[in-house]
């Protein structure tokens, strides 16, 4: 990411990066513009070992994740607003 930002700062084009790069963007004297359309999504997976049970902590975390994203009622796993 640093190389891409340095290239942009040198006038060699543009780049796309995640919001966590904001400190580096500022360091290079660049600006960030949000990409609003089309809506971009990422897919995440939970990996476990086959035929092994999860520890209680891992099981609780997995349950939390699937409840939070609504995976139980949404096969696409679309993110929904967390209840507070």
C-alpha positions in Angstrom: 0.0 0.0 0.0 2.8 2.4 0.8 4.2 2.0 -2.7 0.9 2.6 -4.3 0.4 5.8 -2.3 3.9 7.0 -3.0 3.2 6.5 -6.8 0.0 8.5 -6.5 1.9 11.3 -4.6 4.4 11.3 -7.5 1.5 11.9 -10.0 1.6 8.4 -11.5 -2.1 7.7 -11.1 -4.7 6.8 -8.5 -5.2 3.9 -6.1 -8.0 2.3 -4.1 -7.5 1.4 -0.5 -9.3 0.7 2.7 -10.2 3.5 5.2 -7.6 2.3 7.7 -5.0 3.7 5.3 -6.0 7.3 6.2 -2.9 8.0 8.2 -0.6 7.0 5.3 -2.8 9.0 2.9 -2.3 12.1 5.0 1.4 11.4 5.3 1.7 11.5 1.5 -0.4 14.7 1.3 -3.2 12.9 -0.5 -7.0 13.0 -0.1 -9.5 10.1 0.2 -12.8 10.1 -1.6 -15.4 7.5 -0.7 -16.6 5.1 -3.3 -20.3 5.1 -2.8 -21.5 3.4 -5.9 -21.6 0.6 -6.6 -21.8 -0.7 -3.1 -18.8 -2.9 -2.5 -19.0 -5.9 -0.3 -16.5 -8.4 1.1 -17.0 -12.1 1.9 -15.6 -13.5 5.1 -15.5 -17.1 6.2 -15.2 -18.9 9.6 -12.8 -21.7 9.4 -12.8 -24.6 11.8 -11.1 -28.0 12.0 -13.2 -30.9 10.8 -14.5 -33.4 13.3 -13.3 -31.2 16.2 -15.5 -29.3 18.6 -14.8 -25.7 19.3 -13.7 -24.4 22.7 -16.5 -22.6 24.6 -14.9 -19.3 23.8 -14.6 -20.0 20.1 -18.2 -21.3 20.0 -19.5 -18.2 21.7 -17.5 -16.0 19.3 -18.8 -17.9 16.3 -22.4 -17.6 17.5 -21.9 -13.8 18.1 -20.5 -13.4 14.6 -23.4 -15.2 12.9 -26.0 -13.4 15.0 -24.4 -10.0 14.3 -24.4 -10.4 10.5 -27.8 -12.1 10.4 -26.5 -15.2 8.7 -29.2 -17.3 10.4 -31.9 -15.6 8.3 -29.8 -14.3 5.4 -27.9 -16.9 3.3 -25.9 -14.0 1.7 -24.7 -13.0 5.1 -25.5 -9.3 4.5 -24.4 -7.0 7.3 -27.3 -5.5 9.4 -27.3 -2.9 12.0 -26.4 -4.2 15.4 -29.0 -3.9 18.1 -27.8 -1.8 21.0 
